[in-house]
């Protein structure tokens, strides 16, 4: 289904390595990147998540044909925009994030032929008050075609292109306050075949994705890479509310720099369960292992256990609680490191105060363990208020704190931020 992503201060719609994202997507579902929407705290905010978390767009099965426009306008104060350990600089920046989704169902009548197509445009424009060199433009276009070919056979074709700017201080990005932020271009194409329906005892999904990632400034050509992913997931239904899964994913990364020794192949495999006891409680959990080998036989590989967790509980009619986590292997932007293990644990609370008012809060802890000995801990917490003027209009405010500690003092930082956003969108 199409979703609107959570937004932190200065979040960008950053898109890159799809390995972990597609493994999770194959396991649970394919999600679509779209424009940022504030005050959605059930998922990790972009500040603490690894850089690249959105797979290419998937067709939204539940939408009727039509256009779905939206726009978010906002202002944010940030106490440390360069994410430095000292000599901190604060600034205010303004954000405009428009989106447009067009969905067209191509039903021909009868049981079969319920095909659909959609295309989505999204962008984010950030303008800074004091430091105009931090201004950023991010945009992308995604398209998907879903073919319902037979009673048990579906085919999804996916493609996307994006240009963006990396967020300072985010996991997997460079820490260089003296240079502009790194800019990138990303192209993705993919296909998935699903055999069986959700109501069948067994359902199999296999897919392939190709990605090209290019950095266009700051002499970062050494990070340019192609990535190919092949995955398969077998679902076993224990009942109408419980589903087991078994998945395998192979990710091949080829750096375009002939001098690079970071080309690698990563094999991910695991088991998981989705469990929905009631309409207000659900659990998604996957546990597995990731084994990474380098084409350069003199380099040691990276092997680690991986997991993904999402638990949502409607504790009371007005109170929702979420617990989430992830552990993955990610590409590093550091010259001395090829990869790092990213671990995230967090919790969120949504409290409806009145018919239109709600209180939101989250707290996240993440750890980045690099293969060159560097280790970072990031703590991120925030609280916000939301007011729903109409179904199509909301006002969201947030204040928060983010802090990174490390065994390398030059990458440490802490920052406070406060933001206010108004969002207009068709439901």
Phi and psi in degrees as a GROMACS rama.xvg file:
@    title "Ramachandran Plot"
@    xaxis  label "Phi"
@    yaxis  label "Psi"
@TYPE xy
-80.6704  133.663  UNK-2
-129.059  157.883  UNK-3
-100.751  128.426  UNK-4
-80.356  155.29  UNK-5
-68.0794  154.381  UNK-6
-130.093  130.277  UNK-7
-108.906  -178.915  UNK-8
-62.8556  122.875  UNK-9
72.634  17.7751  UNK-10
-68.4481  152.393  UNK-11
-125.918  -1.97096  UNK-12
66.608  42.1145  UNK-13
-70.4825  135.285  UNK-14
-133.663  126.991  UNK-15
-157.111  -123.357  UNK-16
-48.7876  127.854  UNK-17
-103.73  3.75236  UNK-18
-55.4226  -60.4434  UNK-19
-66.4785  -38.0317  UNK-20
-63.4665  -43.6247  UNK-21
-74.7945  -30.2839  UNK-22
-62.1106  -43.8483  UNK-23
-68.8207  -38.083  UNK-24
-63.6827  -41.1402  UNK-25
-64.3724  -32.4569  UNK-26
-76.4569  -43.2822  UNK-27
-106.349  -57.0265  UNK-28
179.987  166.53  UNK-29
-92.9025  127.845  UNK-30
-109.338  154.453  UNK-31
-106.061  131.821  UNK-32
-72.3062  141.811  UNK-33
-147.409  -171.279  UNK-34
-67.6113  156.012  UNK-35
-71.2984  143.585  UNK-36
-126.671  125.421  UNK-37
-71.1671  164.119  UNK-38
62.1334  35.2479  UNK-39
-114.024  92.3181  UNK-40
-100.138  8.26142  UNK-41
-73.6141  -9.72351  UNK-42
-125.267  165.899  UNK-43
-66.6243  132.346  UNK-44
-65.2792  152.313  UNK-45
-58.0066  -28.8219  UNK-46
-57.5438  -38.361  UNK-47
-102.841  -7.68037  UNK-48
-86.2882  154.448  UNK-49
-64.0105  150.782  UNK-50
-71.2251  97.3628  UNK-51
134.207  70.4671  UNK-52
-117.746  0.699479  UNK-53
-106.457  119.761  UNK-54
-70.5312  168.381  UNK-55
-62.8353  155.31  UNK-56
-58.4716  142.497  UNK-57
-115.546  150.813  UNK-58
-66.3973  132.046  UNK-59
-78.7622  108.003  UNK-60
-66.3943  -31.275  UNK-61
-88.5205  -5.70063  UNK-62
-85.7246  142.733  UNK-63
-80.2156  165.447  UNK-64
-63.1126  143.179  UNK-65
147.234  -177.373  UNK-66
-100.015  142.059  UNK-67
-129.637  86.3538  UNK-68
-84.4075  159.555  UNK-69
-162.654  158.067  UNK-70
-154.596  140.164  UNK-71
-120.282  131.1  UNK-72
-118.07  134.385  UNK-73
-154.921  166.835  UNK-74
-138.312  139.261  UNK-75
-135.952  135.856  UNK-76
-102.3  131.812  UNK-77
-130.082  128.156  UNK-78
-81.0474  -11.4605  UNK-79
-151.915  75.6085  UNK-80
-70.1274  -24.7449  UNK-81
-91.5524  -1.95824  UNK-82
53.0009  57.2697  UNK-83
-109.031  155.133  UNK-84
-74.0648  -21.302  UNK-85
-150.125  179.817  UNK-86
49.7148  47.8648  UNK-87
-67.7499  141.892  UNK-88
-119.885  130.088  UNK-89
-102.548  159.133  UNK-90
-162.995  165.574  UNK-91
-115.394  135.046  UNK-92
-132.447  153.879  UNK-93
-112.779  142.551  UNK-94
-126.789  136.106  UNK-95
-127.628  121.095  UNK-96
-129.574  93.1328  UNK-97
-89.2282  153.333  UNK-98
-140.796  155.007  UNK-99
-149.629  122.169  UNK-100
-118.333  131.316  UNK-101
-117.258  122.81  UNK-102
-117.903  134.372  UNK-103
-133.398  115.04  UNK-104
-84.1229  134.669  UNK-105
-111.881  36.3921  UNK-106
-62.3896  138.669  UNK-107
-110.242  5.07585  UNK-108
94.6732  159.35  UNK-109
81.9063  -175.426  UNK-110
-77.7875  -34.3408  UNK-111
-101.753  175.933  UNK-112
80.3437  20.0198  UNK-113
-86.9024  64.4827  UNK-114
-83.4505  161.73  UNK-115
-153.888  153.981  UNK-116
-135.748  143.381  UNK-117
-147.647  154.869  UNK-118
-138.617  136.84  UNK-119
-128.152  136.873  UNK-120
-115.92  136.631  UNK-121
-145.921  151.085  UNK-122
-155.286  160.264  UNK-123
-145.437  126.174  UNK-124
-118.955  120.741  UNK-125
-117.515  127.405  UNK-126
-122.618  124.965  UNK-127
-94.4898  147.645  UNK-128
-75.9657  -51.6379  UNK-129
-95.3393  -39.5067  UNK-130
-112.868  83.5942  UNK-131
-63.5592  -22.4512  UNK-132
-67.2145  -13.3706  UNK-133
-88.6052  -4.14115  UNK-134
-54.2196  143.173  UNK-135
-142.502  145.825  UNK-136
-125.26  126.256  UNK-137
-126.843  136.624  UNK-138
-154.128  162.212  UNK-139
-164.339  164.528  UNK-140
-138.679  132.893  UNK-141
-129.17  148.156  UNK-142
-140.767  147.685  UNK-143
-145.796  143.415  UNK-144
-126.89  122.646  UNK-145
-111.244  122.837  UNK-146
-114.036  118.082  UNK-147
-95.5399  90.6272  UNK-148
-84.5717  -42.8944  UNK-149
-141.131  -175.401  UNK-150
-60.0007  -29.0705  UNK-151
-126.427  9.31929  UNK-152
-127.081  120.764  UNK-153
-122.438  145.739  UNK-154
-129.375  131.936  UNK-155
-119.279  128.507  UNK-156
-112.772  132.497  UNK-157
-134.545  146.09  UNK-158
-153.814  150.593  UNK-159
-160.719  152.355  UNK-160
-139.422  139.111  UNK-161
-148.115  149.226  UNK-162
-125.422  136  UNK-163
-156.257  -179.518  UNK-164
-127.22  131.229  UNK-165
-70.744  144.589  UNK-166
-82.9196  130.745  UNK-167
-63.0458  137.167  UNK-168
85.0012  -8.32754  UNK-169
-75.2935  153.669  UNK-170
-58.0884  135.631  UNK-171
85.6117  2.34296  UNK-172
-105.061  162.702  UNK-173
-74.385  150.998  UNK-174
-111.707  84.9004  UNK-175
-139.747  90.5159  UNK-176
-68.967  -11.2864  UNK-177
-89.8544  -2.51654  UNK-178
-123.891  158.327  UNK-179
-60.9561  161.099  UNK-180
-67.2523  147.377  UNK-181
-70.7082  133.972  UNK-182
-107.262  148.392  UNK-183
-142.611  161.545  UNK-184
-125.441  140.381  UNK-185
-136.718  130.77  UNK-186
-122.514  135.652  UNK-187
-136.597  141.191  UNK-188
-137.071  150.454  UNK-189
-164.145  164.973  UNK-190
-147.282  145.799  UNK-191
-137.953  141.314  UNK-192
-120.799  127.821  UNK-193
-116.307  125.307  UNK-194
-111.894  116.261  UNK-195
105.671  159.466  UNK-196
-103.538  165.045  UNK-197
-59.9142  -29.3649  UNK-198
-83.7674  -9.76159  UNK-199
-73.5899  159.302  UNK-200
-63.8489  -40.8288  UNK-201
-121.005  144.236  UNK-202
-142.934  132.521  UNK-203
-119.392  133.291  UNK-204
-126.894  129.584  UNK-205
-128.336  149.763  UNK-206
-160.663  168.175  UNK-207
-143.287  143.602  UNK-208
-139.872  140.196  UNK-209
-121.368  135.105  UNK-210
-132.847  141.186  UNK-211
-123.605  125.162  UNK-212
-123.115  124.749  UNK-213
-130.142  133.148  UNK-214
-100.372  133.508  UNK-215
-110.942  5.07202  UNK-216
-148.589  176.094  UNK-217
59.5269  25.2267  UNK-218
52.1965  46.5669  UNK-219
-101.726  25.2167  UNK-220
-59.8392  -23.324  UNK-221
-66.1002  -14.294  UNK-222
-95.414  -7.00808  UNK-223
-62.0751  137.614  UNK-224
-158.178  156.091  UNK-225
-107.585  151.514  UNK-226
-141.89  132.518  UNK-227
-121.705  132.471  UNK-228
-126.852  131.575  UNK-229
-124.025  131.362  UNK-230
-142.642  158.163  UNK-231
-147.333  140.45  UNK-232
-136.819  129.038  UNK-233
-108.038  123.604  UNK-234
-103.625  136.806  UNK-235
-125.617  118.097  UNK-236
-88.6578  117.047  UNK-237
-83.0613  -20.8971  UNK-238
179.678  -177.057  UNK-239
-65.5396  -18.2547  UNK-240
-117.86  -2.032  UNK-241
-131.697  133.057  UNK-242
-140.334  126.947  UNK-243
-94.9213  154.828  UNK-244
-141.691  151.767  UNK-245
-132.683  123.771  UNK-246
-133.752  151.92  UNK-247
-136.535  133.594  UNK-248
-135.815  133.939  UNK-249
-116.668  128.732  UNK-250
-121.596  119.558  UNK-251
-107.507  125.676  UNK-252
-117.017  127.171  UNK-253
-122.694  112.02  UNK-254
-79.3766  138.089  UNK-255
-78.3708  -19.111  UNK-256
-71.2476  118.665  UNK-257
-59.4801  -24.131  UNK-258
-85.0982  -5.56141  UNK-259
-70.9868  142.086  UNK-260
-113.067  18.4894  UNK-261
-100.158  4.29807  UNK-262
-56.8334  137.395  UNK-263
-150.43  161.867  UNK-264
-126.928  127.399  UNK-265
-119.74  128.417  UNK-266
-106.83  121.864  UNK-267
-114.749  135.142  UNK-268
-147.877  150.114  UNK-269
-174.767  179.255  UNK-270
-129.155  156.677  UNK-271
-156.79  176.069  UNK-272
-147.8  141.275  UNK-273
-115.36  133.143  UNK-274
-141.298  120.422  UNK-275
-123.38  99.834  UNK-276
-73.6698  -39.0113  UNK-277
-142.271  179.808  UNK-278
-68.2097  -13.4567  UNK-279
-114.488  3.16533  UNK-280
-136.336  127.909  UNK-281
-149.332  153.173  UNK-282
-136.437  131.175  UNK-283
-122.484  124.514  UNK-284
-143.59  136.484  UNK-285
-137.086  136.632  UNK-286
-130.247  136.616  UNK-287
-160.861  -160.848  UNK-288
-139.891  145.727  UNK-289
-122.13  126.693  UNK-290
-123.892  118.216  UNK-291
-116.068  128.816  UNK-292
-123.013  143.346  UNK-293
-97.9708  147.807  UNK-294
-63.3551  -29.9728  UNK-295
-79.0625  108.511  UNK-296
-65.8074  -14.0283  UNK-297
-81.7723  -8.20545  UNK-298
-98.7029  137.069  UNK-299
-74.5954  142.396  UNK-300
-80.3038  177.36  UNK-301
-120.032  119.185  UNK-302
-123.145  131.232  UNK-303
-157.882  156.578  UNK-304
-74.149  145.331  UNK-305
-127.099  157.859  UNK-306
-158.89  160.843  UNK-307
-140.244  141.221  UNK-308
-141.284  135.184  UNK-309
-146.676  120.919  UNK-310
-128.802  122.487  UNK-311
-118.577  134.153  UNK-312
-139.454  121.587  UNK-313
-86.6954  86.565  UNK-314
-61.9969  -38.4129  UNK-315
-141.337  167.936  UNK-316
-55.5076  -29.2051  UNK-317
-106.625  1.75883  UNK-318
-126.107  124.967  UNK-319
-120.21  137.917  UNK-320
-124.593  137.282  UNK-321
-129.559  140.484  UNK-322
-127.48  135.027  UNK-323
-147.669  159.43  UNK-324
-167.766  165.367  UNK-325
-162.92  150.795  UNK-326
-142.8  121.215  UNK-327
-145.127  164.434  UNK-328
-99.7725  129.796  UNK-329
-125.296  157.928  UNK-330
-74.617  143.904  UNK-331
-102.306  148.31  UNK-332
-94.077  -7.80031  UNK-333
-73.2849  143.219  UNK-334
-67.6055  -25.435  UNK-335
-97.157  1.57885  UNK-336
-135.534  140.231  UNK-337
-96.6237  -29.3771  UNK-338
-156.571  165.239  UNK-339
-147.102  154.227  UNK-340
-94.6902  121.699  UNK-341
-105.175  125.233  UNK-342
-122.716  131.293  UNK-343
-132.408  134.339  UNK-344
-135.227  137.831  UNK-345
-160.087  169.071  UNK-346
-145.956  151.467  UNK-347
-140.061  155.792  UNK-348
-136.655  136.254  UNK-349
-124.657  121.451  UNK-350
-120.064  115.821  UNK-351
-79.5534  115.069  UNK-352
-84.6608  -32.6537  UNK-353
-155.27  -173.818  UNK-354
-58.4208  -37.1716  UNK-355
-112.114  -14.2579  UNK-356
-101.062  141.123  UNK-357
-144.753  148.204  UNK-358
-107.605  132.747  UNK-359
-126.379  143.035  UNK-360
-151.254  149.465  UNK-361
-146.342  158.827  UNK-362
-142.625  127.981  UNK-363
-128.121  142.307  UNK-364
-125.453  132.736  UNK-365
-135.966  153.253  UNK-366
-130.078  132.865  UNK-367
-116.742  114.201  UNK-368
-110.217  103.913  UNK-369
-85.3996  154.092  UNK-370
-78.5528  -0.977785  UNK-371
-103.338  10.2738  UNK-372
101.737  -14.8034  UNK-373
-70.4525  141.816  UNK-374
-143.098  126.205  UNK-375
-116.409  144.465  UNK-376
-119.759  132.867  UNK-377
-124.729  128.935  UNK-378
-118.506  129.301  UNK-379
-136.865  125.977  UNK-380
-142.887  150.762  UNK-381
-159.766  159.418  UNK-382
-137.07  143.382  UNK-383
-148.028  163.226  UNK-384
-120.398  141.759  UNK-385
-127.392  142.249  UNK-386
-131.176  122.56  UNK-387
-94.4796  101.585  UNK-388
-66.5937  -46.7058  UNK-389
-143.732  175.802  UNK-390
-61.4632  -28.389  UNK-391
-103.414  5.67477  UNK-392
-144.039  130.029  UNK-393
-141.019  154.219  UNK-394
-120.643  130.266  UNK-395
-134.227  131.896  UNK-396
-124.979  150.209  UNK-397
-150.714  143.156  UNK-398
-126.893  143.931  UNK-399
-159.65  172.565  UNK-400
-137.219  138.805  UNK-401
-134.831  138.02  UNK-402
-143.177  134.28  UNK-403
-120.578  126.196  UNK-404
-111.815  151.518  UNK-405
-155.095  159.393  UNK-406
-79.028  2.64397  UNK-407
-121.77  104.538  UNK-408
-61.6363  -23.8228  UNK-409
-70.5719  -15.2527  UNK-410
-103.949  2.02577  UNK-411
-74.7133  152.505  UNK-412
-165.873  165.066  UNK-413
-145.925  151.545  UNK-414
-152.927  148.453  UNK-415
-113.926  149.784  UNK-416
-146.376  156.487  UNK-417
-143.157  134.778  UNK-418
-140.496  155.304  UNK-419
-139.386  126.327  UNK-420
-131.438  145.028  UNK-421
-121.752  133.111  UNK-422
-123.666  133.773  UNK-423
-120.159  128.627  UNK-424
-159.167  148.042  UNK-425
-78.5178  133.586  UNK-426
